[in-house]
Amino acid sequence: MESNTIDQNQQIFDFKAFVFRALSYWKWFVLLLIIGVYIVYQQNIREEFPYTLDTKITVQDDKNPLFTSNTSLIFNYGGISGKVQEVLLNLKSREHHEKVVDSLDLYLSYLTQGRFYKTDIYTAAPFKFQPLDTAFQVVGYPIKIEFKDENSFELSYDFGEEQSVATQNFVTKNVLRQSIASATFNQTYKVGEFIDLPILKGSIELKENAKIQPGKVFFIKYNGFNSTVSSFLRSYVVTNEERSPLLSVRLTNKNKAKIVDYLNTSIYILDRDQLQKKNQYAVNTINFIDKQLARVKNDLTKKADSLNDFKRDNKLFNIDNETSELSNKILEYNNQKEGYEKQLLSYDLLKNYLETSEDFTSFPAPVIEGIVDGNTQNLIAQIIQISSEKSKLQYSVRDNVSIFDDLNRQIDGLKQVLFETISSAKNNIRFQIRSINNKIYNVEREFSNLPESQQQLEAIEREYLLSQNTYNLYLAKRGEAELVKASNVSDINLLEPAKDTGQKRNARNLNIRYVFAFLGALIPILLLAFLITFFDNKIHSPNDLTKLSRLPLLGVVGKNQTDNNLAVLNKPKSAVAEAFRAVRSSLEFIYKKHDLDGSKTVMVTSSISGEGKTFCSINIASVFALGGKKTVLVGLDLRKPKIFGDFNIDNNIGAVNYLIGQKSLDEVTQGTLMENLDVITSGPIPPNPSELLISEKMDDLIEELKSKYDYIILDTPPVGLVADALELIEYADASLYVVRQDYTKKDMLHLIQDKHKKGEVSNISFLYNYYDLKGTYGYGYGYGYGYGYGAYGNGYHEDSNTNKSFLNRFKDSFKKSK
């Protein structure tokens, strides 16, 4: 039943012990808290709060008024929300931010030294560093610029123990690691003088009206291009309410001027790129028409020269009236032919647009103006619809999902059908042109009756007019494309440009960090206390004994403050001495309870060595002797004798000599300075201690002792190491099992409890040794065995700490809290 009680209690976490253990570490908590508060304070005074500025833009669906009504209707498939999402995606793209950083050279910083850190002054520096575009500049290290006067400065750097540094060319963006001959450098330059170093090339140029203070120190620092872009990208926020054309763009940085320039430049580049994209078709169309115009113009020039040469050679300057009717027919046919050629050109422009463009959410007017085929218009409408759907999905799903592959296949399929339709339509138009050419040919045959010179002149004029009409057609188309390009406006409308209106820094409540400092000090203490309590298997208070075992607790002995084990003799008024007197009283009560008369024996044992068994034996014997009882202390720990040293006697002879029949009892008995107290040491260490303790001589020894002494104190070996003590229990009227605070493990009690349960051990009690009130995590022991009187220093007993200095007591308190 008792062993079961131990197992069950070992599985239960002692929350009370955990709390008081944690409270006992209060000194370490205070120390950690002071360190944490100091660290937080240093962080807070070094904190540099940034600024946040914003700008607002609207995204409009600005259609070109020169588009046809049909085209405008088709163009509306995407809707305004698609435009907003496209702009939002562009603003968040890395490519966009790379253009902004490149445009403003933001990878180069101008700094001044503050109290704790270098401050970015951006354009407030009175000078500008003009780098050599082809050079590689050092990255990540500040270069010191100290002006001597308005015309000279000292340039220096210190790279520590580095033997090579990273450099970058900010035109090509290539990165190169270069070795350096020396990690330090210092040289004076003139303003405007070229700085030709392996890791820095350029010149310092003063700004207009700049005022230079001699001795003023600045720093220039190149940062990696990619890291600079990433830093701005992280602090760049674009927000948009659903179904709203309004976009709010915010940027957070430590320099307001840099925020203003970055935001405004970002919107400018967005506006430029959007307009350039919008004009891309017109540019492609103009380039296409220019090539055709060059070809037709060359042909027209040749035909004009031929006409003029023929008229001059034949002296023909007028057409005869009889050819007017035939000429009118030919002119009519040529007009029809011109209409078909216009349609043919529109199909060519449409094909060129399909081949050169990537965005099909809109088809400008010049592409579809001459196309009247309903099937072709229907295919164009389907392509626009699918392209608009794809544009919307780009802002809500990942790029690699299969739906985009499906939409691209649909667009490609429609394009192939449209190419076939265009090819078929062009073949039909060419057939119509051939038919008209046949009609023209028949009319021209009627000219055969005219004079040969008139016929030739008429033919040359017709070819000239035909080339001229074609040239005029291309010129008209080019004019339309130029007009579309000139009339295009951006879809971006800047409502509120970014500007410095005196915004304050983004202040944050830094006091919350002190809460974290408190938790940072508390949590390790609690965790340490929890782990120690959870894995702790030692006995720390008398209460632990009462929970673990049903064996009685006879007494509680305090911590020995003397230099040896003679605590009762050296300090008879101390709390420890009173505790042993209480033990004596309890033993006498046991003897009376069991009606024991005459000489009485007390056996003292423990689990292992070091628990204070010998200390308790000596002082129990001492209190009996001081009480006027003739007492003998017998050292039966034959393997590890100890008791002789405290009484200044030798161990040459002892119990071993008696047990082997070598000496008599009087010869092995030694007196002490204390009246009524004799000591029998264990003597030389024998080869067979167990056999000696169970021999008949042991019976003789006890009988002789009982005849001479009132009390016999047996100091026996630890039962957890050897079985000798169990052999001696039969001689003991009362047995004391010594348990030491913070030393004895709970598992060590299993053996003695098991023996007691089986009836092999009787009249055994626990003696709690080395009791320290502070060592029990703040909760005391209320059994009232006499030790409590001295804890309060009320005059009953001597206080061992009275003569200690404050420093020593402070050190002792830290030792106890460990």
Beta strands, then each sheet from edge to edge (+ up, - down):
strand 1: 51-59
strand 2: 108-113
strand 3: 118-120
strand 4: 127-131
strand 5: 137-138
strand 6: 143-147
strand 7: 152-158
strand 8: 164-168
strand 9: 175-179
strand 10: 184-190
strand 11: 194-197
strand 12: 200-206
strand 13: 217-222
strand 14: 236-240
strand 15: 246-253
strand 16: 492-496
strand 17: 553-558
strand 18: 600-606
strand 19: 631-635
strand 20: 670-671
strand 21: 677-680
strand 22: 711-715
strand 23: 734-740
strand 24: 764-771
sheet 1: 14+ 15- 1+ 16-
sheet 2: 3+ 2- 13+ 6- 7+ 10-
sheet 3: 4+ 12- 11+
sheet 4: 5+ 8- 9+
sheet 5: 17+ 24+ 23+ 18+ 22+ 19+ 21+ 20-
end
